[in-house]
Amino acid sequence: MKIYKAVFDTEQQGKDYLLNIGVLIEQDGDEGVEIVFAPTTAAVVYIGKVVEIPGTYGPDGEVITPPVYYPGFAIDVMSSSDLDFGTYAVYPADKSAHSFFGYPKDAEVPPPTTPEDKAKAIIEE
């Protein structure tokens, strides 16, 4: 299983992209066309806006300083497929928003390596 983390401009852009690369598929259901996970998709987590700087709150929950969010809408995917998220891919490492079952919160998908890096690794083995 592979973990992919991506950030899109909007939630709808992310959903459209997941449909386009086959993470989600359309199928006929009892109430028309339904969008479901592809057989190779184990999970899709719609993280949403990710807090960059937490807000501060008073004793009664009133907002003293509102939170500041990173730009975009985050979506995480667990799949057995090799997927390409292109420029939408992010690598948050220990700043991940959640964990997947069996994978720790800071489980990281390594960024793609160049052909030169792959050749170097083979030579060093």
Buried (B, 14 or more C-beta within 10 A) or exposed (E): EBBBBBBBEEBEBBBEBBBEBBBBBEEEEEEEEEEEBBEBBBEBBEBEBBEEEEEEEEEEEEEEEEBEEBEBBBBBBBBEBEBEBEEBBBEBEEEBBEEBEEBEEEEBBEEEEEEEEEEEEEEEE
